[in-house]
Structures are given as structure tokens and as C-alpha cells.
């Protein structure tokens, strides 16, 4: 829903790195977006592309790594990908699980040419 | 030569950093801060109006209220004699720590016990932005669907308290109250739930006792932490 402000935050971090490396040309940025981060990868790509266009960074492709939601069973500690927080543990059938992955919203890497 | 520079940083780490600073400032000043979140129209402002109307005039409370446009909510809330400030985001669909930090300069935290933040009407984005609050409180009204917690699990999972509002309208709407409670518990086992009506004031004193008790617990926890360290 606020992919544009997230895209702007990513570009701010690129700009900050560019200040530290004045001779670098940025060729790619890698981000990790979790299934339940609330961010739509397509909207983020589009927003980022719009913000980069006609700036010193253009073109700057955004590589998005998608991370599924992972729940951990509170009974047997089994970890499994799940569509929601209410899916029973596939190992023991217990209903109470806790979310341990899928909320990621991280910048993973920047690729530069110097 | 192309080099891949690892970064591994949260995109919102700047918000997180500021939020931690805010949390520490509240803690130092014994200010209990609540972040009230709901869809537009669930009754956040009305609940705050009822709350401020019930507080004795010497209560050390302030309100920050967020909206995309207008100062309407701050005007409504200011009439009870407590400091109320509007944060107009202009387009951003949520409050963030930077906005809170900027507007906190208008208050002296050493003169406050309670800071109530009314977020922009939105059940999605506020979930991602820590404002340094002690607790998120999610509001849901009986004119919405009882499956709201299932549709918006993130905010219900992160909220300490769920307020089900407009309960005076229960006879006139198909809302299944028990189902709504069950759904909230499914998404967040153990979430506290209070039912309120801003029209009849039912449940408002329960909410106010909750605020009082949580503030007391926060101060006790701080004292214990200091004693241990």
C-alpha cells in the first residue's frame, strides 16, 4: 500500500552509499520481501522504477527475493511454510503456531561497478 | 568490475531507530503511549472524545491525531481542555516515527503521564511502523465484518488490545460478536478484548481502567528493571 515510500527509502539508502563511493556506478539493488510484509512486489518494482527514472541512478534494476511465511509449531518446534497463522502443524497437528518468517523488508545487496 | 556489496539491512531501520529513541523518551518520563489503529470510520476519534470527556481536568494526557487531510479531528479533541495536535500527512497512509518525533516538540513529556496517538484510518500500513508506543490498540466496529481479524491478521497479531466498538448497534446489524472474538483469538491467542459504545458510554470505563493499569504495569516493570541492573 505504501510501496512508493518503501521504494523511496531503498533509493535513499542507495544515495547514501553513493556518497560514500563517489566513483561507483550502481548496477543492481537486491531486496527481500516477505509474504506478510504488506508490500506488493510488482507495485514496489513499479514505484522504484518511477523514482529512479531520469536520476543519476537510471537504470537501476531492483531484484526482489520473495520470502514465504514460515510458522513454528509451539508444541513440537517444527517449522513449515504456511498460508496463514491458523494452519495446523503438518508434523503433529497442533494448532498453535507462531510466525517466524515472512515479514522481511530488507535491502540485501547493492551491485556496484568501480 | 562488478562487486556485490552485502547490505542486509531492514528498509525501515531508520524508522526503527527513531522508534526506539521515542520509546526510551517515553520510558524516561513515565509516559504511557498508545497507538490507536483501525479502518476509517470505526470510531477512533469518538472513543478518544469519550475518553477525554471522562478524564478529570488535571489528567496529564495529550493526543496526537493523524489524518491525510484536514485538522477536523484535532479540533474535535481539543475541546476537552487537553493538548491535542494534528499530524496532517498530506498523502502518506500511516504515521511514522519521524512524524511523531517532529510533533513531540510541541509537548513537554515531563508534564505528561499518557500520550494517545490516533493513527491514520488504515488497517494495513500502520502495522509496519513502530511509533515507540507501549501498545498498539486495534479498533473494529460492529458495522464491519466479524472476519476483520482474519483479513488483517498482521495488525491484530501486533495489538495488545482489540476494542469492538459501536456495540449499541448490535440489534440492527448482522455482526456476530462471538465469532469476531473467536477470530481475534485465532489470529492472536490471548489478545485482550473490550466492547464499547461511544454513544452509550458502555465499556468506556473498562478501556480507561485498562489504560491506567497498563501505565502502572509499565512503571513497575521499569522499576524492576532498574533494580535488577
Interface residues (C-beta under 8 A of the other chain):
Chain A: X1 X2 X5 X6 X9 X10 X13 X17 X27 X31 X36 X37 X38 X84 X85 X86 X96 X99 X103 X105 X106 X107 X108 X109 X110 X111 X112 X113 X114
Chain B: X1 X2 X3 X4 X5 X6 X7 X8 X9 X10 X11 X12 X14 X92 X93 X94 X122 X124 X125 X127 X128 X150 X153 X154 X157 X186 X187 X189
